[in-house]
Amino acid sequence: MRVTKNEDPRNAKQFVTVEKNIPWETIVTESCTYWMVAKIFRANLAMCSRLVLLIWMKGYKLIAETAPKLDPGEREYRFRNPVDKNGLVVLLKDIIGQLKKDERIPHGEIRSALTK
């Protein structure tokens, strides 16, 4: 079996090969996606399985869904629904921080959108 992190193993140049009846394990410290595909008849590859691991210990911060996309700037996020003002502030600050980091929306437009 081929195993990759955040990339489809059928097209990946780097992957871990796991032999039959030999356990494979890894330590997960961040939200990520592991992809697995079994090798059949030496060269052919079977259907790919995706395992999404989410670390919810980040409070109300965004958790990136790291799946391969056509545009590397595209991301999907999961988050806990805030239940109080502090949780809402943490979530909004994290959203704004990600927008600034991506540099897809000018900082002035972000500020303008929040003051309306």
The 8 nearest C-alpha neighbors of each residue, nearest first, counted from 0:
[[1, 37, 17, 38, 36, 16, 18, 2],
 [2, 0, 16, 36, 15, 35, 14, 8],
 [3, 1, 35, 15, 34, 14, 8, 16],
 [4, 2, 14, 34, 8, 33, 6, 15],
 [3, 5, 33, 6, 32, 34, 2, 31],
 [6, 4, 32, 66, 33, 65, 67, 3],
 [7, 5, 4, 67, 3, 8, 11, 34],
 [6, 8, 9, 10, 34, 11, 3, 5],
 [9, 7, 11, 10, 3, 6, 1, 2],
 [8, 10, 7, 11, 44, 36, 47, 1],
 [9, 11, 8, 7, 12, 6, 13, 14],
 [12, 10, 8, 13, 9, 7, 6, 14],
 [11, 13, 10, 14, 8, 9, 6, 3],
 [14, 12, 11, 15, 3, 8, 10, 2],
 [15, 13, 3, 2, 1, 16, 11, 8],
 [16, 14, 2, 1, 17, 3, 13, 0],
 [15, 17, 1, 0, 2, 18, 14, 3],
 [18, 16, 0, 1, 15, 23, 19, 21],
 [19, 17, 21, 20, 16, 0, 22, 23],
 [18, 20, 21, 17, 0, 22, 16, 37],
 [21, 19, 22, 18, 17, 23, 0, 16],
 [22, 20, 19, 18, 23, 17, 24, 16],
 [23, 21, 20, 24, 17, 18, 19, 25],
 [24, 22, 21, 17, 25, 18, 16, 15],
 [25, 23, 22, 26, 27, 17, 21, 2],
 [24, 26, 27, 23, 28, 22, 33, 4],
 [25, 27, 28, 24, 29, 23, 52, 30],
 [26, 28, 29, 25, 30, 31, 52, 54],
 [29, 27, 26, 30, 54, 31, 53, 25],
 [30, 28, 27, 54, 31, 53, 52, 62],
 [29, 31, 53, 54, 52, 62, 28, 63],
 [30, 32, 52, 65, 51, 29, 5, 53],
 [31, 33, 51, 5, 50, 4, 52, 65],
 [34, 32, 4, 50, 3, 5, 49, 51],
 [33, 35, 49, 3, 2, 48, 7, 4],
 [36, 34, 2, 48, 1, 47, 49, 8],
 [35, 37, 47, 1, 0, 45, 46, 48],
 [38, 36, 0, 45, 44, 39, 1, 35],
 [37, 39, 44, 0, 43, 45, 41, 36],
 [38, 40, 43, 41, 44, 37, 45, 42],
 [39, 41, 42, 43, 38, 44, 45, 37],
 [40, 42, 39, 43, 38, 44, 37, 0],
 [43, 41, 40, 44, 39, 38, 45, 37],
 [44, 42, 39, 40, 38, 41, 45, 37],
 [43, 45, 38, 39, 37, 42, 36, 46],
 [46, 44, 37, 36, 38, 47, 39, 43],
 [47, 45, 36, 48, 44, 37, 35, 9],
 [46, 48, 36, 35, 45, 49, 34, 37],
 [49, 47, 35, 34, 36, 46, 50, 33],
 [50, 48, 34, 33, 51, 35, 47, 32],
 [49, 51, 33, 32, 34, 52, 48, 35],
 [50, 52, 32, 31, 33, 49, 53, 30],
 [53, 51, 30, 31, 32, 50, 54, 33],
 [54, 52, 30, 55, 51, 31, 29, 62],
 [53, 55, 30, 56, 29, 52, 57, 28],
 [56, 54, 57, 53, 58, 62, 79, 30],
 [55, 57, 58, 54, 59, 53, 60, 29],
 [58, 56, 55, 60, 59, 54, 61, 62],
 [59, 57, 56, 60, 55, 79, 86, 89],
 [58, 60, 90, 79, 86, 89, 78, 57],
 [61, 59, 90, 57, 58, 93, 89, 78],
 [60, 62, 78, 77, 76, 63, 93, 59],
 [61, 63, 77, 76, 78, 64, 60, 30],
 [64, 62, 76, 65, 75, 61, 77, 74],
 [65, 63, 75, 76, 66, 62, 74, 31],
 [66, 64, 31, 63, 5, 32, 67, 74],
 [65, 67, 5, 64, 68, 32, 6, 31],
 [68, 66, 6, 5, 65, 69, 7, 71],
 [69, 67, 70, 71, 66, 73, 74, 72],
 [68, 70, 71, 67, 73, 72, 66, 74],
 [69, 71, 72, 68, 73, 67, 74, 66],
 [72, 70, 73, 68, 69, 74, 67, 66],
 [73, 71, 70, 74, 101, 68, 103, 69],
 [74, 72, 71, 70, 68, 75, 69, 67],
 [75, 73, 72, 76, 64, 63, 65, 71],
 [74, 76, 64, 63, 73, 77, 65, 62],
 [77, 75, 63, 62, 64, 61, 74, 78],
 [78, 76, 62, 61, 63, 75, 64, 79],
 [77, 79, 61, 62, 59, 80, 60, 76],
 [80, 78, 59, 81, 77, 58, 60, 61],
 [79, 81, 78, 82, 59, 86, 87, 90],
 [82, 80, 86, 87, 83, 79, 59, 84],
 [81, 83, 80, 86, 84, 87, 85, 79],
 [82, 84, 86, 85, 81, 87, 88, 80],
 [83, 85, 87, 86, 88, 82, 81, 89],
 [86, 84, 88, 87, 83, 89, 81, 82],
 [87, 85, 81, 89, 83, 88, 84, 59],
 [86, 88, 84, 90, 81, 85, 89, 91],
 [87, 89, 85, 91, 86, 90, 92, 84],
 [90, 88, 86, 92, 87, 91, 59, 93],
 [89, 91, 93, 87, 60, 59, 88, 92],
 [90, 92, 94, 88, 93, 89, 87, 95],
 [93, 91, 95, 89, 94, 90, 96, 88],
 [92, 94, 96, 90, 91, 95, 60, 89],
 [95, 93, 91, 97, 96, 92, 90, 98],
 [94, 96, 98, 92, 93, 97, 91, 99],
 [97, 95, 93, 99, 94, 98, 92, 100],
 [96, 98, 100, 94, 99, 95, 101, 93],
 [99, 97, 95, 101, 96, 100, 94, 102],
 [100, 98, 102, 96, 97, 101, 95, 106],
 [99, 101, 97, 102, 98, 96, 103, 95],
 [100, 102, 98, 103, 99, 97, 72, 104],
 [103, 101, 99, 100, 104, 98, 105, 106],
 [102, 104, 101, 105, 98, 99, 100, 72],
 [103, 105, 102, 106, 108, 98, 109, 99],
 [104, 106, 108, 107, 102, 103, 109, 99],
 [107, 105, 109, 108, 110, 104, 99, 102],
 [108, 106, 110, 109, 105, 111, 104, 112],
 [107, 109, 111, 105, 110, 106, 112, 104],
 [108, 110, 106, 112, 107, 111, 113, 105],
 [111, 109, 107, 113, 108, 112, 106, 114],
 [112, 110, 108, 114, 113, 109, 107, 115],
 [111, 113, 109, 110, 114, 115, 108, 107],
 [114, 112, 110, 111, 115, 109, 108, 95],
 [113, 115, 111, 112, 110, 109, 108, 107],
 [114, 113, 112, 111, 110, 109, 108, 107]]
